[in-house]
Amino acid sequence: MEFWIKTESEAIQLPVPPSDFEKATGLNNTTTNIVGFGEINILGKKKLGTIPIKTFWPNQQYDFCDCTVTLKPYEFVEKIEELMESAKAFRLIITDTSINMLCGIETFNYGENDGTGDIYFTLEIKEYKNITVKETTSNSTTKNTDLKARDSKTTPSTYKVVKGDSLYLISKKVYGTGNKAKELQTKNGIKNPNSLKIGQVLKT
């Protein structure tokens, strides 16, 4: 069983794989209490998996190493810290298992304890999911364009009265609102708004 950390630019195999590992996962369930019914469990989506890796990086080529040690212990530490600072996800691959997951580092603890120069470390690794955000065109853009187009229309200087017209309807046709009916009446010196004649030309 081999343990690999693969980034966009390189792949690092752990020379001394952990003697064991355990992947923890679960569901984001919610427990609630309904009056008259009791406690219920609402099943949620799957939680992100976590895997703690506990082993050491050798300062020399031991017989039990799974691969050739190409990095010094503190060079390995530097690689991990650079990966953490980059805030980029990487792949954890454990051969002979189904684990090949995109993930990130939650914590990294390391140190020496036996005078050999070997670095003992614990990597807390957590699954990572890419989020794709779709761009949508806001309707407000279209609405704003329509308003601008409407505003850009020039108001005619005159209007000829047709059958069925009233000052309110004429105001709505000319200005887009009936609120200017009184203004039309004043501008044209109309004493009785109900006395409009077909063919009469009004100033707008």
C-alpha positions in Angstrom: 0.0 0.0 0.0 1.5 3.3 -1.1 0.6 6.8 0.1 1.0 9.6 -2.5 0.4 13.4 -2.2 0.0 14.7 -5.8 -0.1 18.4 -6.6 -0.3 20.1 -10.0 3.5 20.2 -10.3 4.8 17.1 -8.5 4.0 13.8 -6.7 5.4 12.9 -3.3 5.4 9.3 -2.1 5.7 8.8 1.7 8.8 6.6 2.2 7.3 5.1 5.4 3.6 4.6 5.0 1.5 4.7 8.2 1.0 1.3 9.8 -2.8 2.0 9.7 -5.2 4.7 8.7 -8.9 5.4 9.1 -11.2 7.6 7.0 -14.0 9.3 8.9 -17.2 10.3 7.2 -20.9 10.8 7.9 -24.0 12.7 7.2 -25.1 16.3 8.1 -28.2 15.0 9.9 -30.5 17.2 12.0 -32.4 15.9 15.0 -35.5 17.8 16.1 -38.4 17.2 18.5 -42.0 17.5 17.2 -44.7 18.1 19.8 -47.0 15.1 20.1 -44.7 12.9 17.9 -41.3 12.9 19.5 -37.8 13.0 18.3 -37.1 12.6 14.5 -33.9 12.5 12.5 -33.8 14.5 9.2 -31.1 13.0 7.0 -28.7 15.5 5.4 -26.0 15.5 2.7 -22.7 13.6 3.1 -20.0 15.2 5.2 -16.5 15.7 3.9 -14.3 12.8 4.7 -11.2 13.2 6.9 -8.1 11.1 7.1 -5.3 11.6 9.7 -1.9 10.4 8.6 0.6 9.7 11.3 4.2 8.5 10.4 7.7 9.9 10.0 10.0 11.2 7.2 13.3 9.4 7.4 16.6 11.2 7.5 18.3 8.2 5.8 17.5 5.4 3.5 16.2 2.6 5.8 15.7 -1.0 4.5 12.0 -0.8 5.2 11.4 2.4 3.1 8.9 1.9 0.3 10.8 4.2 -2.0 14.0 6.1 -2.5 14.2 9.0 0.0 14.9 12.0 -2.3 14.0 14.8 0.2 15.6 15.6 3.5 13.1 15.7 6.4 12.9 19.5 6.6 12.7 19.7 2.8 9.5 17.6 3.1 8.3 19.9 5.9 8.9 22.9 3.6 6.9 21.3 0.8 3.9 20.7 3.1 4.0 24.2 4.5 4.3 25.7 0.9 1.2 23.6 0.0 -0.7 24.9 2.9 0.3 28.5 2.2 -0.8 28.1 -1.5 -4.3 27.3 -0.3 -4.6 24.8 -3.2 -6.2 21.4 -3.2 -4.2 18.3 -3.9 -4.8 14.6 -4.4 -4.3 12.0 -1.7 -3.9 8.5 -3.3 -3.7 5.3 -1.3 -3.0 2.4 -3.6 -4.8 -0.9 -3.2 -7.8 1.1 -1.8 -10.6 3.2 -3.3 -9.1 6.4 -1.9 -8.1 8.9 -4.6 -9.6 12.1 -3.4 -9.2 15.8 -3.8 -8.4 17.3 -0.4 -6.7 20.0 1.7 -4.6 20.1 4.8 -6.4 21.0 8.1 -3.4 20.7 10.4 0.2 19.7 10.2 2.2 18.8 13.4 5.8 17.6 13.3 8.9 17.3 15.4 11.9 15.1 16.4 12.1 12.8 19.3 14.9 10.2 19.0 18.1 12.0 17.8 18.1 10.4 14.4 17.0 13.5 12.5 13.8 11.7 11.4 10.8 14.0 11.4 7.7 12.5 13.0 4.5 14.2 11.8 0.7 14.1 11.7 -1.2 15.3 8.7 -4.9 16.0 9.2 -6.4 15.8 5.7 -9.9 16.8 4.7 -11.8 16.1 1.5 -12.3 19.1 -0.8 -15.1 19.8 -3.3 -14.9 22.2 -6.2 -17.7 24.6 -6.4 -18.8 25.8 -9.9 -20.7 29.0 -9.9 -22.9 29.7 -13.0 -23.2 33.2 -14.3 -26.7 34.3 -14.9 -27.8 37.4 -16.8 -29.9 39.6 -14.6 -33.3 40.7 -16.0 -32.6 44.1 -14.5 -30.1 44.7 -17.4 -32.9 44.2 -19.9 -35.3 46.3 -17.9 -32.9 49.1 -17.7 -32.2 49.0 -21.4 -36.0 49.1 -22.1 -36.4 52.1 -19.8 -33.6 53.9 -21.5 -35.1 53.1 -24.9 -38.4 54.4 -23.7 -36.9 57.5 -22.3 -35.0 58.2 -25.4 -38.2 58.4 -27.5 -39.1 62.0 -28.3 -42.5 63.3 -27.3 -44.5 64.6 -30.4 -45.2 68.3 -30.3 -48.9 67.8 -31.3 -51.6 65.1 -31.2 -54.7 64.8 -33.4 -57.8 63.7 -31.5 -59.4 60.4 -32.7 -62.7 58.8 -31.9 -63.0 57.6 -28.3 -60.2 59.8 -27.0 -60.2 61.6 -23.7 -57.5 63.7 -22.1 -56.5 60.8 -19.9 -56.1 58.4 -22.8 -54.2 61.0 -24.9 -51.9 61.6 -21.9 -51.3 57.9 -21.7 -50.6 57.6 -25.4 -48.2 60.6 -25.5 -46.4 60.4 -22.2 -47.0 56.8 -21.2 -49.0 57.8 -18.1 -52.5 59.3 -17.6 -51.2 61.7 -14.9 -50.6 64.5 -17.3 -54.2 64.9 -18.5 -54.6 68.1 -16.4 -51.4 69.5 -17.9 -52.8 68.9 -21.4 -56.0 70.6 -20.5 -54.2 73.7 -19.2 -51.7 73.8 -22.1 -54.5 73.8 -24.7 -56.9 76.1 -22.8 -59.6 73.4 -22.6 -62.5 74.5 -20.3 -64.5 71.3 -20.6 -62.4 68.1 -21.0 -65.5 66.3 -22.2 -65.8 68.6 -25.3 -63.0 67.2 -27.4 -63.6 67.0 -31.1 -62.4 64.4 -33.5 -59.5 65.9 -35.6 -58.8 68.6 -33.0 -55.1 69.2 -32.8 -53.6 69.5 -29.3 -50.3 70.8 -28.2 -48.3 68.3 -26.2 
